[in-house]
Amino acid sequence: MTNPTKSADPTEPALLVDIDDGIATLTLNRPSKLNSLNPELVCRLADAWDQLAADPTIRVAIVTGAGERAFCTGADLGQLIPLFTGARSPEDEWDERLHGDLRLLDKALLRRTDFSVPVIAAVRGFALAGGTELVLGTDLRIAADDSEFGLTEVSRGIIPAGGGLAKLARQVPWAKAAEIVLVGDRISAQSAAEMGLVNRLVPSNQVMHEAQKLARRMAENGPLAMRKAKEVMITSNGLPFDDAYKVESRAAGVVMASADAIEGPRAFIEKRPPNFSGR
């Protein structure tokens, strides 16, 4: 697996992707810039998520940051925001591509409802602004007990429009979400855990181990079942029960018609591990 503790080689891409036995590990690879989002990283992240979504062999993904100081500190204020505001013109292929399709940032931050691969965030150090928004786009979160979170955009005169405003109040109580968004201060890992923003806190040097252990456990599950379950959780969120049940039933119909739905019970009866195919 990719080692997220190493320093980035300047010749390496801004995103490292490693796939091992159905588990994809995406490492934001700008540790000297606290893994902030520049145009290259945004484009590579958007492409990586699309590639994982199209690959039925991928069971689960882990997203993390290189180095020990930061998961991601959001937009690179010298490169990304000036490109969006028009304060600077495109200078290379990554700038040109992002300038021509701003939806790539939505894809990069998982600000979408069509991505059903389960994702684990492995957070060490700072996860601020767009870094917190990326965490909000994941499904399970393992964080270092000394990590920090925050949507700090209002202190820069902008807003967390990478999914933060839409998602946060659906994931934590309203008053907590309002404080995070409108005050803009950082919050501790302990506070994040108490409000349910993260699943587990562990020492920093155990974050990737814990995330990989969880990913391996999830990789034993039916991949189609997990993707469809996540799809229903996302698309039924906020619907009246009758409408939500219809979404659930449609997904159940697809899963029950699959080879995996036959294999799972059969393996249980035969007292052996299931051999899921994702079909």
C-alpha angles and dihedrals in degrees: 000000000000113000106231093191097069124097116254119258107228088230092057122093121259089249127046118202122194124177120194125169095334095317117111119201117198115193120193099223110200101095094155087060093041088255091289117173115262123170093268093052092046093052094045092048092050091050093046094053090049091050092050092048091054094048112084091192091068109097101175140351133219121204120196142149131253117246128019102269103070146012090198132321096203128245120010097244092206097051115017106039095044088052090053095045094046092244088128134025125234111280106179143014094280092051091048093049095048093042088054095049116027089177087081088079090056090052093046093053093042090246089157141091098217099072111095105166108115110247130200120200114214104197128192125165120348123007100176136160106334088011090063089043090055089050089051088056092057127082106222126025129204112186138182113250089238096048123116133215134192148144097229099166098111089063087061094047095255135094134240096255096155091093098293098110094045098043109034099069089049091056104040133026115289096245091051091048091049092051092049093048103037101037094039097205124141119258128212125247088248092056090047091052094046092055092045098251091127131032103214139011119210136161112285094251090055099051098095092040090054093044092049092048090052091046092052090051091050091046088065090064127087105279094209091048092052094047093048092045090053091046091055093046090054102040097041094048109123096005122127111263095255092054092043091052090054091054089048093049093050091053092046089053091056093046095046090053092055131101089237091062088058095043097050099059091037092055090049092053091046091048096235136115112274120250101218119191101183090243 
